[in-house]
Amino acid sequence: MASDFRLAPARRTAIAKAMRFTTSPHIMGIVNATTDSFFEGSRSLNDEAVQRGLAMWDEGATWVDVGGESTRPGADPVAIEEELQRVLPVIRGLRSARPKGFISIDTRHAEVAQAAIEAGADMVNDVSGLRDPGMMDVVVATGCGVCVMHMQGEPGTMQMNPIYEDVVGEVRSALDEVKQALTARGHPSSLISLDPGIGFGKNQNHNIALLMEGRGLLKSEGALLWGVSRKSIVGHLTGQSDPAQRLPGTLGLAAVAHQMGVDIVRVHDVPEHRDLFKAMSLGSAHSEHIE
């Protein structure tokens, strides 16, 4: 599956830095090159998707995450050819316009990941936790960044009746197992981020337990990514059934992410998160000053 393409050492160093918390979490802006993602406001295709990504960088995002298959609960799978046709022009357009911008490809498929990295992506964001037998080969061979997310089941059925005996322990162990498999093959831990997979085969109590664990979810030092933007967890917490009304609740969880030192937050609304983190960083600096 993997070709001889490999990211340059200097680029890999830059990617590693863009995956770790500094004064605030890095913002990953969501570009859904789809017609059925759960939040209608995130959907865009072709040049519109490129312009959306460029705007997100201008608004303060470190990362632009491009996906061509909705993985919302109940979603139908997309053929690989269709996924490639959706994401590759967007990645090429973004890379051409911003040679130094950080791009992530949101995919479960090794073939898509390989093509996306060759087109200019820096990271693979895999909601399935590298289940595709070829995905680990692609990551190791290309030397790209990778976000390993936990998902119980498949998107079409994952929310029907998720069951765990110990959700934190089980998710922690599953994520660490993939991380250890990557590092055993020589992939640097600095290029690996872990995501608890909020809303992916979890009920509300599972989601809350995973978020409250914070960085304790990591068995070893590394990067942590949260993707909670406008999700059902926000709706349950705030009573807002419409994703369009969940921005205030999303920002509340982003403030928690900042306090917990989460490295990357994946969001639909970049400027609002940028301003939140700027204000919180100012508060932290003021507290240090008066001490």
LINNOR-V7409 format. One record per residue. N is the residue number from 1. RES is the residue in three letters. SS is DSSP state (H for helix, E for strand, - for the rest). OMEGA is omega in whole degrees, 0 to 359 (* if undefined). Layout:
N;RES;SS;OMEGA
N;RES;SS;OMEGA
This chain:
1;MET;-;185
2;ALA;-;176
3;SER;-;179
4;ASP;-;182
5;PHE;-;178
6;ARG;-;179
7;LEU;-;182
8;ALA;-;181
9;PRO;H;181
10;ALA;H;179
11;ARG;H;180
12;ARG;H;176
13;THR;H;179
14;ALA;H;179
15;ILE;H;181
16;ALA;H;179
17;LYS;H;182
18;ALA;-;179
19;MET;-;185
20;ARG;-;177
21;PHE;-;172
22;THR;-;173
23;THR;-;178
24;SER;-;177
25;PRO;-;169
26;HIS;E;179
27;ILE;E;175
28;MET;E;180
29;GLY;E;185
30;ILE;E;172
31;VAL;E;180
32;ASN;E;176
33;ALA;-;185
34;THR;-;176
35;THR;-;188
36;ASP;-;176
37;SER;-;191
38;PHE;-;178
39;PHE;-;186
40;GLU;H;183
41;GLY;H;181
42;SER;H;186
43;ARG;E;175
44;SER;-;183
45;LEU;-;170
46;ASN;H;185
47;ASP;H;177
48;GLU;H;178
49;ALA;H;176
50;VAL;H;181
51;GLN;H;177
52;ARG;H;179
53;GLY;H;179
54;LEU;H;178
55;ALA;H;180
56;MET;H;175
57;TRP;H;180
58;ASP;H;183
59;GLU;H;175
60;GLY;-;178
61;ALA;-;169
62;THR;-;184
63;TRP;E;167
64;VAL;E;185
65;ASP;E;185
66;VAL;E;179
67;GLY;E;181
68;GLY;-;178
69;GLU;-;176
70;SER;-;176
71;THR;-;175
72;ARG;-;177
73;PRO;-;180
74;GLY;-;183
75;ALA;-;175
76;ASP;-;178
77;PRO;-;179
78;VAL;-;177
79;ALA;-;183
80;ILE;H;179
81;GLU;H;179
82;GLU;H;179
83;GLU;H;178
84;LEU;H;181
85;GLN;H;180
86;ARG;H;191
87;VAL;H;187
88;LEU;H;178
89;PRO;H;180
90;VAL;H;180
91;ILE;H;178
92;ARG;H;179
93;GLY;H;178
94;LEU;H;182
95;ARG;H;179
96;SER;H;183
97;ALA;H;182
98;ARG;-;184
99;PRO;-;183
100;LYS;-;181
101;GLY;-;181
102;PHE;E;184
103;ILE;E;175
104;SER;E;175
105;ILE;E;180
106;ASP;E;183
107;THR;-;175
108;ARG;-;191
109;HIS;-;183
110;ALA;H;181
111;GLU;H;178
112;VAL;H;180
113;ALA;H;180
114;GLN;H;181
115;ALA;H;181
116;ALA;H;179
117;ILE;H;178
118;GLU;H;178
119;ALA;H;177
120;GLY;-;179
121;ALA;-;182
122;ASP;-;186
123;MET;E;170
124;VAL;E;177
125;ASN;E;190
126;ASP;E;182
127;VAL;-;182
128;SER;-;178
129;GLY;-;177
130;LEU;-;179
131;ARG;-;178
132;ASP;-;184
133;PRO;-;182
134;GLY;-;187
135;MET;H;179
136;MET;H;177
137;ASP;H;181
138;VAL;H;182
139;VAL;H;183
140;VAL;H;183
141;ALA;H;183
142;THR;H;182
143;GLY;-;183
144;CYS;-;168
145;GLY;E;179
146;VAL;E;170
147;CYS;E;180
148;VAL;E;180
149;MET;E;176
150;HIS;-;175
151;MET;-;173
152;GLN;-;180
153;GLY;-;180
154;GLU;-;183
155;PRO;-;183
156;GLY;-;186
157;THR;-;193
158;MET;-;183
159;GLN;-;184
160;MET;-;179
161;ASN;-;182
162;PRO;-;183
163;ILE;-;174
164;TYR;-;169
165;GLU;-;180
166;ASP;-;189
167;VAL;H;181
168;VAL;H;181
169;GLY;H;182
170;GLU;H;179
171;VAL;H;179
172;ARG;H;182
173;SER;H;181
174;ALA;H;180
175;LEU;H;181
176;ASP;H;179
177;GLU;H;179
178;VAL;H;179
179;LYS;H;180
180;GLN;H;178
181;ALA;H;178
182;LEU;H;183
183;THR;H;177
184;ALA;H;178
185;ARG;-;174
186;GLY;-;180
187;HIS;-;184
188;PRO;-;178
189;SER;H;179
190;SER;H;179
191;LEU;H;182
192;ILE;E;174
193;SER;E;180
194;LEU;E;185
195;ASP;E;182
196;PRO;-;176
197;GLY;-;180
198;ILE;-;179
199;GLY;-;180
200;PHE;-;183
201;GLY;-;177
202;LYS;-;171
203;ASN;-;186
204;GLN;H;179
205;ASN;H;176
206;HIS;H;182
207;ASN;H;182
208;ILE;H;179
209;ALA;H;181
210;LEU;H;179
211;LEU;H;182
212;MET;H;176
213;GLU;H;178
214;GLY;H;182
215;ARG;H;175
216;GLY;H;177
217;LEU;H;182
218;LEU;-;178
219;LYS;-;179
220;SER;-;181
221;GLU;-;181
222;GLY;-;184
223;ALA;E;180
224;LEU;E;178
225;LEU;E;173
226;TRP;E;172
227;GLY;-;182
228;VAL;-;190
229;SER;-;174
230;ARG;-;183
231;LYS;-;183
232;SER;H;177
233;ILE;H;178
234;VAL;H;179
235;GLY;H;179
236;HIS;H;181
237;LEU;H;187
238;THR;H;184
239;GLY;-;181
240;GLN;-;181
241;SER;-;182
242;ASP;-;178
243;PRO;H;180
244;ALA;H;182
245;GLN;H;188
246;ARG;-;181
247;LEU;H;180
248;PRO;H;178
249;GLY;H;177
250;THR;H;180
251;LEU;H;176
252;GLY;H;178
253;LEU;H;176
254;ALA;H;176
255;ALA;H;176
256;VAL;H;179
257;ALA;H;178
258;HIS;H;182
259;GLN;H;182
260;MET;H;179
261;GLY;-;175
262;VAL;-;189
263;ASP;-;182
264;ILE;E;171
265;VAL;E;181
266;ARG;E;193
267;VAL;E;173
268;HIS;-;191
269;ASP;-;188
270;VAL;H;186
271;PRO;H;179
272;GLU;H;177
273;HIS;H;177
274;ARG;H;182
275;ASP;H;177
276;LEU;H;183
277;PHE;H;176
278;LYS;H;181
279;ALA;H;180
280;MET;H;178
281;SER;H;177
282;LEU;H;179
283;GLY;H;179
284;SER;H;180
285;ALA;H;180
286;HIS;H;180
287;SER;H;179
288;GLU;H;183
289;HIS;H;185
290;ILE;H;175
291;GLU;-;*
